[in-house]
Amino acid sequence: MLKTLKSFIKQSLFELCKGLESLSTLIQKKVLHQNLPQRRAELTRAIPVQKMDQDLLAMLIRWQGHQVEKSVRNKREPGTTHGQDAMLRLSAAVNEWHRREYAQRDFIHWAEDNLKDYERWLETNEPQLHHESELPIYNQQSPVWEVLTNRVSTRFWKPISVEDDKIAKILHAATYAPTSCNRQTWKFYVSKNRDLEQNSLDSGSCNSALRTKAPVGIHIMIDNRLYPEFFAPAEDAGIVGLQISLAATSLGLAGCLMYGVENFDQESFRKEFGIPSYCTMYLSYMFGYPAERTMTLKRAHPEDTAIFID
C-alpha cells in the first residue's frame, strides 16, 4: 500500500513538473516573447564594453562580427539601417580591445575587415562577397589538417546539383560520429532543391532563406526516448553536424549548420514528413557548391582557450 502511494505521489509530481514547464514555456513565448537564454544574452550584451572581461569582449567581437558579415552579404535597400546596431557594437568592442592593448589576434583583423566591408556596403548597396576563386579545392585525399582548418560557413551556392554519390558519402561519414553511450540516435532527413535558379547572390542569408535556396539540406533529427541526460541529445546532434560539414568540405562542398529546436516549427516539420513525436530536429546542414567564401581568420587563439591543469 505504502509503495503504491509513493509511486502515485512520484508520478503526480512528475506531471506537475511537466505542467509547470509547459506553462513557463507558454508564458515566455506568448507573453514575454523571449525565452530565458535570450533574456540572459540580451542582458549580457547590454553590459558596457568597458566593463567586460577579456573573454566576454572577445566573444562579443566574434558574435557581432558574424552579424555584420551576414548583413553585408545581401543587397542593401538604400536608407535602411540593417546591421547598424551590430556594426556600432562591434566597432566599440574592437576599439576597447585596442585600448587595453590586448594581443592582436586573427579574429580582430577579421572583425576590422568586416567593418570595412560594412563601409563599402553603405557606399555601394551591393553584397560584399568573397568569390569562389578564393576557395581551396579539396578531395578525399586532402590532408585532414587542411580540411579541419579550412572549413567555413557558406550561405551562397552555385546553381549546380550535388551528385547523389557525394551525398551518400557524406551520410556514410556521418555514421562514424561518436555519440553518448554509443546510442547513435540520429535520423537524417535529406531535402534537395529542384529549382536551383533561386540560388542567386542577391538572395537572403537568414535561416529561412537558406532552407529555400540551398541545393541540399540534411536535417539532423534525434530520437530522444533513451536519454536520461538533459543535454546529451544536443551534444550528439552537434558532433554529427560537424562530422557532416567536414565530410562535405573534403568533397569540395560547403554549407552552413543551422540551429533548430525552439527556433523551428517542429510540429509542422514532423507532420510534413511523418516524423514521430519523440524525434526533435536539432540542426540542419544546408550545402552545395560554394559561390562565395567567408573570411577564415576569425578563430579564437589557442593561447586564449586552452587551460592546462596540473
Summary of the structure (lengths in Angstrom):
residues: 310
radius of gyration: 22.1
end to end distance: 54.1
largest distance: 78.6
contacts: 856
relative contact order: 0.13
helix: 53%
strand: 12%
